Amino acid sequence: MRFSSDLERQLNGYGLTTAHILYRIPDFESVLQTYVWQDYDLAPDFPEMRKFLDFWQANLDGPLHSIRYSHKRLIGPNEWRQIDGEFQVH
């Protein structure tokens, strides 16, 4: 499903997901490196984050060590309303 804007995604239940990824550097596996990923995603299944992590494991050399993530739904359909009115200032 493709959405035309971030607002439309939020109205359809998407929230902001941030993943803090620790991975091992391929040539120095005792060294951990940090990567932060952020996108709109659907809790609790997180299809966008899973797609990114699948891509990582299939295409990148740095093996994943751990992932911490947070998710916040910013707005929902019940919080959105159209206002018919206008204020004019000067």
N, C-alpha and C positions, 0 to 999 in steps of 0.2 A: 504494500500500500504506500503510495507516494503522497506527501502533503506539500502544499504550496508555500507554507510559511511556518515559522516557529510558533506563532500564535495559534494557527490552526492545529498544529500538533499538540499543543498544550490543551486546547479545547477538546481534543480527542483522547485525553487521558495520559499523554506523555508527560514525564517529569524530567528534571535535570539530574543526570547520573554522572558522578565523578568517580573514577577508578584510579587508585594509587597502586601502580604495578611495580613490583620488584622482580628483576630478572638478573640472571647470571651473564657476565660478559664471556663470550665464547672462548677467548684465549686465556682468560684468567677466571676460572669458574668459582674461585673462592671470593671474588669481588662481586658485590651486588650493585646494580645501577637502578635508578628510579625513572619511571615514565608515568606521566599523568594524562589520562584520557578523559574527555568530557563530551557528552552528547545527550540529546533527548532520547529517553527510552521508556519502555513500559514495564512497571513492576507487576508481579514478582518474577516474571520469566526473563526479563532483560534481553530481548532478542538482538538488539543492536550491539550490546557489549559482548554477548556470546559470539556474534558474527565477527567482531573485531578480534577477540581472543582466538577463535578458530583460524583466522587469517594469520595472526601472529605465529601460532604453532606450526602452520603449514609452510610459511614463507620466510620466517626470520630465524637467525641462528641462536639468539640468546634465549636459553630455556627459562621458562617462567619459574619464579620462586614462590611468590605469594601475591594475592590481590586483595586489597581492602577497597570497599566501595560505599558510597552514600547516595541516597536518592531523595529528591524533594520534588513533590508535585507542586508546581508554582500556582497554577490556576486550574479551575475545572469549569464545566458548563454551568453549574449552579452559581458560580461567582461572576459570571459574565452577563451583562445586561446592556441593552441599547438604550441610550438616553436621547430623548427627543427634546432638544433645547439648545440654546446658545447664549453665551454671555459675550457682550461686546465691551471691550475696554478701550476707551478713547477712540 
